[in-house]
Amino acid sequence: MSVEQDQVQRADFDQVMVPNYAPAGFIPVRGAGSRVWDQTGRELIDFAGGIAVNVLGHAHPALVGALTEQANKLWHVSNVFTNEPALRLAKKLVDATFAERVFFCNSGAEANEASFKLARRVAHDRFGPEKYEIIATLNSFHGRTLFTVNVGGQSKYSDGFGPKISGITHVPYNDLEALKAAISDKTCAVVIEPIQGEGGVLPAELAYLQGARELCDAHNALLVFDEVQTGMGRSGELFAYMHYGVVPDILSSAKSLGGGFPIGAMLTTEALAKHLVVGTHGTTYGGNPLACAVGEAVIDVINTPKVLAGVKAKHDRFKARLEQIGQQYGLYSEVRGLGLLIGCVLNDNWKGKAKDIFNAAEQEGLMILQAGPDVVRFAPSLVIEDADIDAGLDRFERAVAKLAQA
Ligand SMILES: *Cc1c(COP(=O)(O)O)cnc(C)c1O
């Protein structure tokens, strides 16, 4: 151990951390709204939002207030006891959605794990042990536990970890005919992201989701929407299913739900929830008072006509300027997404260069995201100031201009 333990640098990452991440070269130390400062005092504009998590930016007073108030009261009691913030947040989610029951956990993967286990348990109870097949989509992402990487449609995440979980099929996204051909009376669930996030910010077509709903009903299968990335206002509606008007049986939420504090939730109906009887599933931290207190503050702020309308207006502001930059530099084939989940699909000239654009943006003081090698992704705070959008896009344009010159 080093003597100067307090003075950590980016280089320490490679000495003490498991190398499964490759973080950028600077270390953020402080944030306010959509601005972030690193160890050297350099200021950056945040269009990444901690990967669609910091839904109210950094250090939002409502979230800081809720967290500190709860921190002085009660941190944790486990599920041997219930607690007030968990019950209040569950009520708010039930009031605001199709759901009648909520299961809390700590991440998106755990919310999906609960969703998939519930779907299999319901089918087992109602129709017997043969009905356990799950249909998911190619290129989808559902988390990194063993079950969720197997349901996810990217073999790079599921290969090399021993035998795969059986009974999972993948079909092309937005291809209703393929889903129709794959579904059978052995199918217990169809799992869809209303917008494929990690897979490239690819929105579902309305007819696809409607068709999936009908196919599920015809085959006694449950429709599961993974809204870990698209939920909590990101799309301009509280959940993206509301944008489409297609209601799932089970919905998973996380990321923005906690605005930066770890929390996940599975939402479902009373009729399905009752299959998870006492002892069938659980997690020590699920419904943690700190996480739920923050979640309450998030939904209180987000689920208002003003904030949701603001998301749509900010989408238009982003899109107009991004399209103009794209045209000027011949960057992309398409700007797509809903609300403040926006993807710029790089054209043939720029294919594979999303990482270079990420690096160039960082050099200009802008944090962005990729969604694979060919898509530049933006997932900023839902209450980002218009001035920050404009200043950030100025920096983005400078980054792109430099790359185009080189
Ligand atoms: C991020 C994400 C997950 C995984 O969430 P974690 O909190 O990282 O476990 C699952 N599904 C989707 C759609 C996601 O974007």
The ligand as an SDF file (V2000), in Angstrom:
LIG
                    3D

 15 15  0  0  0  0  0  0  0  0999 V2000
  -28.4460   -0.2130  -18.4510 C   0  0  0  0  0  0  0  0  0  0  0  0
  -29.4900   -1.2070  -18.8730 C   0  0  0  0  0  0  0  0  0  0  0  0
  -29.6940   -2.3970  -18.1650 C   0  0  0  0  0  0  0  0  0  0  0  0
  -28.8080   -2.8070  -17.0170 C   0  0  0  0  0  0  0  0  0  0  0  0
  -28.9130   -1.9660  -15.9330 O   0  0  0  0  0  0  0  0  0  0  0  0
  -27.8010   -2.0580  -14.7750 P   0  0  0  0  0  0  0  0  0  0  0  0
  -28.2700   -1.0800  -13.7520 O   0  0  0  0  0  0  0  0  0  0  0  0
  -26.4950   -1.7180  -15.4100 O   0  0  0  0  0  0  0  0  0  0  0  0
  -27.8170   -3.4520  -14.2830 O   0  0  0  0  0  0  0  0  0  0  0  0
  -30.7220   -3.2140  -18.5630 C   0  0  0  0  0  0  0  0  0  0  0  0
  -31.5050   -2.9110  -19.6030 N   0  0  0  0  0  0  0  0  0  0  0  0
  -31.3380   -1.7790  -20.3120 C   0  0  0  0  0  0  0  0  0  0  0  0
  -32.2590   -1.4830  -21.4400 C   0  0  0  0  0  0  0  0  0  0  0  0
  -30.3110   -0.9050  -19.9880 C   0  0  0  0  0  0  0  0  0  0  0  0
  -30.1210    0.2090  -20.7110 O   0  0  0  0  0  0  0  0  0  0  0  0
  1  2  1  0
  2  3  1  0
  2 14  2  0
  3  4  1  0
  3 10  2  0
  4  5  1  0
  5  6  1  0
  6  7  2  0
  6  8  1  0
  6  9  1  0
 10 11  1  0
 11 12  2  0
 12 13  1  0
 12 14  1  0
 14 15  1  0
M  END
$$$$
